[in-house]
Structures are given as C-alpha cells and as structure tokens.
Amino acid sequence: MRRELLPEQSTALLKELHLLTRDGRLNADSLRKLKQVNHLVGLLTPALDDVQQRFGQPVVVDVGSGNAYLGFVLYELFMKEKGEVLSIESRADLSTKAGQRAKTLGFDRMKFETGSIAAASYPERIHLLTALHSCDTATDDAIAVALKHNADHLALVPCCQAEVAQQLKESSRESPMKVLFEHPIHRREFGSHLTNVLRALTLEAHGYSVTVTELTGWEHSLKNELILAKKVRAQNPEARARLEALLQQTGVKPRRLPLPV
C-alpha cells in the first residue's frame, strides 16, 4: 500500500478521510479516489511550488470542494508552514463535517465556507484556484472568481457541460458545421468539447498559459479533462481574436463564462 502514497503523505490523514481503513487497508473505491487525488497533486506541484516561493502566505481556494479531500492533502503536503486553504462547498453537511475534521487534525489555517461558487466570500487575492467536477456552468463561475481575484494558477476539471449543447439545439443558424451536432449524442459530445475549448481560449485571452490534459486514466473516470492555467501576461489579443471568431462561427455564447470585453 505504501507505494500508493506520496512522499511525506501520512496514513493518519488518509484514515481520517476514510481513504484508508483503520487497519491501513485500501478498498477498490478508496484506491481509485486516492490515485486521482495524488495524481492531481503531482500535476499541481509546479504551481504550488511557485506560489510558495513567490508569496509569503499563499492562498489556495478549492471551490465545489465536497469532502475537501484535495484541500486536506494539499494542506498536509504544502501548507503546514505557511499559507491558507479555503474550501467552498454548497452542501452545509459536507462543509460542517470537513470543518470539524480540520479541527481534529489541527489544520488551523484550513478554512471552510458554505455557499455557491458565485455567491461565496473570497480573499482579495487568490494564488491557486481549483475546481474539480464542478457541473455545467459552475466551472464558468470558478473561472470568473479566479479572474476577479487575480489568480496566478487554475486547475479545472469540468463536468456535465449542458448549456452550450442546448444552445446548439436551439440555434436556427444554418452552417456546414451543423452536421457535427445534428444527432443528440453528437450534440452532447460536441457541446462539451466546444465548452472546454471556449474556456481555454477565454483564459488565454485573459493572459494565461493553458495546458489541457488528462486527469487520470479513463478506467477511473469519464469526466477526465484537466485544464491547467498560469497567468503570464495581462492579456492576449491573438487568443481573444480566435475566441471571438469561434463564438461567431458557432453562434453560441456561454452566459456565465467571463468573456473578455
């Protein structure tokens, strides 16, 4: 089992998170969750190292945090000495339980707020924002929060994108592209892909360097796309032009995606 753990990752925390049984064993479900979290931590390490080196008290915000597994692991591995982890979760029972768990563990710079991504309170500056499996337009809300609070890094795992597919269905625009989404299953898949392309281009237009990759192997999750972004400039006119052209060509406009003005 030890080979599944990251360096300096404690079994005590994983037992508290119920990712390990009390006798230190992994079942199939907890092994899947642990592999996903630890793989993501590996992908986030460059961003976390960057904000730890550049800022005295880096702020990591995890929106739609659920049981806050990611936040707890990040705190233990990266934030013990300095910095803060803020978890935002709309379900009060999960937020309350996670807060109690943080007290038990002595993770005193781990904070929790119950609320939606769009309506929650945030610190003035966010250094890393994560949003895992935030359904449909919630990922757009996460991007809006990151842009408003000048996030240096983002890590997004979108989920269940439906808005753009519906806009494609309702569109009366005639275009050779329409053959790509005439059938419902194609419209769902094309709409999901188009949504994430628009998100990546929006971040690029706002001055981020963007990498799109897999979160884990397909055997673990079908919601597998990971968008990583790092702020590198004030804005990117070329990306903005490509974004505007794509919006014009497809005739869609995600209502909550913070498109550049």
RAVENBEL-V376168 format. One record per residue. N is the residue number from 0. RES is the residue in one small letter. PHI is phi in whole degrees, 0 to 359 (NA if undefined). OMEGA is omega in radians with two decimals (NA if undefined). NEAR is the number of other ideal C-beta (glycine too) atoms within 10 Angstrom. Layout:
N,RES,PHI,OMEGA,NEAR ; N,RES,PHI,OMEGA,NEAR
This chain:
0,m,NA,-3.07,12 ; 1,r,302,-3.12,7 ; 2,r,295,3.12,4 ; 3,e,279,-3.05,15 ; 4,l,267,3.03,14 ; 5,l,278,3.05,15 ; 6,p,305,3.12,5 ; 7,e,71,3.08,9 ; 8,q,273,-3.02,18 ; 9,s,267,3.03,13 ; 10,t,291,-3.13,13 ; 11,a,299,3.11,11 ; 12,l,296,-3.09,19 ; 13,l,295,3.04,25 ; 14,k,292,3.12,14 ; 15,e,297,3.12,15 ; 16,l,276,-3.10,20 ; 17,h,63,2.97,12 ; 18,l,274,2.95,23 ; 19,l,236,3.02,22 ; 20,t,287,-3.12,12 ; 21,r,299,3.09,7 ; 22,d,266,3.02,6 ; 23,g,82,-3.12,11 ; 24,r,259,3.09,10 ; 25,l,246,2.94,17 ; 26,n,265,-3.03,10 ; 27,a,299,-3.10,7 ; 28,d,291,-3.13,9 ; 29,s,291,3.08,17 ; 30,l,296,3.11,16 ; 31,r,299,-3.14,15 ; 32,k,297,-3.11,18 ; 33,l,295,3.12,22 ; 34,k,297,3.13,15 ; 35,q,296,-3.11,20 ; 36,v,298,-3.08,22 ; 37,n,291,3.07,17 ; 38,h,295,3.11,17 ; 39,l,295,3.10,20 ; 40,v,302,3.10,17 ; 41,g,299,3.13,10 ; 42,l,290,-3.13,15 ; 43,l,273,-3.05,22 ; 44,t,304,3.10,13 ; 45,p,301,3.12,11 ; 46,a,293,-3.13,21 ; 47,l,292,3.07,20 ; 48,d,298,-3.13,11 ; 49,d,298,-3.09,16 ; 50,v,288,3.07,20 ; 51,q,294,-3.12,17 ; 52,q,284,-3.00,8 ; 53,r,267,-3.01,10 ; 54,f,233,-3.11,14 ; 55,g,294,3.13,7 ; 56,q,226,-3.08,13 ; 57,p,296,-3.12,24 ; 58,v,247,3.06,24 ; 59,v,252,-3.13,27 ; 60,v,240,3.10,28 ; 61,d,246,-3.09,24 ; 62,v,262,-3.03,29 ; 63,g,60,-2.87,23 ; 64,s,283,-3.14,27 ; 65,g,60,3.12,17 ; 66,n,279,3.07,19 ; 67,a,64,3.10,26 ; 68,y,305,-3.10,21 ; 69,l,298,-3.13,22 ; 70,g,301,3.13,27 ; 71,f,297,-3.12,26 ; 72,v,294,3.12,24 ; 73,l,297,3.14,23 ; 74,y,298,-3.10,23 ; 75,e,297,-3.03,20 ; 76,l,275,-2.98,19 ; 77,f,233,-2.92,22 ; 78,m,244,-3.09,21 ; 79,k,296,-3.05,12 ; 80,e,270,-3.10,7 ; 81,k,201,3.09,12 ; 82,g,99,-3.05,21 ; 83,e,221,3.01,17 ; 84,v,246,3.10,28 ; 85,l,247,3.12,22 ; 86,s,252,3.12,28 ; 87,i,249,-3.12,27 ; 88,e,216,-3.08,27 ; 89,s,281,-3.11,18 ; 90,r,271,-3.01,13 ; 91,a,298,-3.10,10 ; 92,d,295,3.13,9 ; 93,l,290,-3.13,17 ; 94,s,296,-3.14,21 ; 95,t,295,-3.14,13 ; 96,k,297,3.13,15 ; 97,a,295,3.10,21 ; 98,g,297,3.10,19 ; 99,q,296,3.14,11 ; 100,r,294,3.12,18 ; 101,a,298,3.10,22 ; 102,k,296,3.13,10 ; 103,t,301,-3.10,9 ; 104,l,277,-3.09,17 ; 105,g,77,3.11,8 ; 106,f,274,-2.92,20 ; 107,d,282,3.05,10 ; 108,r,256,3.02,16 ; 109,m,253,-3.03,24 ; 110,k,245,-3.10,17 ; 111,f,222,3.05,21 ; 112,e,222,3.08,18 ; 113,t,265,3.13,16 ; 114,g,167,3.08,14 ; 115,s,285,3.13,13 ; 116,i,300,-3.06,25 ; 117,a,289,-2.99,14 ; 118,a,259,-3.07,10 ; 119,a,291,3.07,17 ; 120,s,267,-3.08,8 ; 121,y,231,2.99,19 ; 122,p,294,-3.09,13 ; 123,e,301,-3.10,8 ; 124,r,235,3.05,13 ; 125,i,245,-3.13,24 ; 126,h,263,3.05,25 ; 127,l,218,3.07,26 ; 128,l,242,3.08,27 ; 129,t,241,3.10,27 ; 130,a,215,-3.07,27 ; 131,l,255,3.08,24 ; 132,h,57,3.05,16 ; 133,s,278,-2.91,22 ; 134,c,286,3.02,13 ; 135,d,50,-3.03,19 ; 136,t,283,3.11,21 ; 137,a,297,3.07,21 ; 138,t,295,3.07,29 ; 139,d,296,3.07,27 ; 140,d,298,3.13,22 ; 141,a,296,3.10,28 ; 142,i,297,3.13,28 ; 143,a,298,3.10,17 ; 144,v,298,-3.13,22 ; 145,a,300,-3.13,28 ; 146,l,292,-3.14,20 ; 147,k,297,-3.05,12 ; 148,h,252,2.97,16 ; 149,n,53,-3.12,11 ; 150,a,298,3.10,26 ; 151,d,282,-3.11,22 ; 152,h,221,3.02,23 ; 153,l,227,2.97,25 ; 154,a,223,-3.03,21 ; 155,l,237,2.98,28 ; 156,v,240,-3.07,21 ; 157,p,293,-3.10,24 ; 158,c,209,2.93,19 ; 159,c,54,3.14,14 ; 160,q,287,-3.07,25 ; 161,a,239,-2.99,14 ; 162,e,299,-3.08,18 ; 163,v,292,3.08,27 ; 164,a,301,3.11,22 ; 165,q,293,3.09,14 ; 166,q,296,3.08,18 ; 167,l,296,-3.14,23 ; 168,k,296,-3.06,12 ; 169,e,275,-3.08,9 ; 170,s,290,3.07,14 ; 171,s,262,-3.09,5 ; 172,r,293,3.06,11 ; 173,e,267,-3.10,7 ; 174,s,205,3.04,11 ; 175,p,303,3.14,6 ; 176,m,290,-3.03,13 ; 177,k,299,3.11,13 ; 178,v,297,-3.14,9 ; 179,l,289,-3.06,16 ; 180,f,220,3.09,21 ; 181,e,293,-3.11,10 ; 182,h,274,-3.07,11 ; 183,p,306,-3.11,10 ; 184,i,293,3.08,8 ; 185,h,291,-3.13,14 ; 186,r,295,3.12,19 ; 187,r,296,-3.11,19 ; 188,e,289,3.12,15 ; 189,f,295,3.12,19 ; 190,g,298,3.11,22 ; 191,s,295,3.13,19 ; 192,h,297,-3.13,14 ; 193,l,298,3.12,22 ; 194,t,304,-3.09,24 ; 195,n,287,3.03,18 ; 196,v,297,3.11,16 ; 197,l,297,3.11,22 ; 198,r,296,3.14,25 ; 199,a,297,3.13,21 ; 200,l,294,3.10,24 ; 201,t,298,3.11,25 ; 202,l,296,3.09,26 ; 203,e,299,3.13,22 ; 204,a,298,3.11,21 ; 205,h,274,3.01,21 ; 206,g,97,3.13,17 ; 207,y,261,2.90,27 ; 208,s,273,-2.97,13 ; 209,v,240,3.01,19 ; 210,t,236,3.09,12 ; 211,v,245,-3.05,14 ; 212,t,214,3.07,10 ; 213,e,271,3.05,13 ; 214,l,283,3.14,19 ; 215,t,217,3.06,18 ; 216,g,294,-3.11,11 ; 217,w,296,3.13,8 ; 218,e,291,-3.11,7 ; 219,h,265,-3.07,16 ; 220,s,199,3.04,16 ; 221,l,277,3.08,8 ; 222,k,272,-2.76,16 ; 223,n,239,-3.04,15 ; 224,e,275,3.14,20 ; 225,l,241,3.09,19 ; 226,i,254,3.09,22 ; 227,l,252,-3.11,20 ; 228,a,221,3.11,27 ; 229,k,228,-3.14,18 ; 230,k,291,-3.10,18 ; 231,v,232,3.13,12 ; 232,r,202,-3.11,10 ; 233,a,292,3.13,7 ; 234,q,199,-3.10,13 ; 235,n,226,-3.09,21 ; 236,p,299,-3.13,9 ; 237,e,296,3.11,10 ; 238,a,294,3.10,20 ; 239,r,298,3.13,18 ; 240,a,295,3.11,12 ; 241,r,294,3.11,15 ; 242,l,296,-3.13,22 ; 243,e,298,3.12,14 ; 244,a,295,3.14,11 ; 245,l,292,3.08,14 ; 246,l,298,3.13,17 ; 247,q,295,-3.08,10 ; 248,q,291,-3.08,11 ; 249,t,269,3.13,22 ; 250,g,74,3.11,15 ; 251,v,253,3.09,21 ; 252,k,205,3.08,13 ; 253,p,302,-2.96,22 ; 254,r,288,-3.06,9 ; 255,r,249,3.05,16 ; 256,l,281,-3.06,21 ; 257,p,284,3.14,18 ; 258,l,294,3.13,18 ; 259,p,295,-3.11,17 ; 260,v,256,NA,4
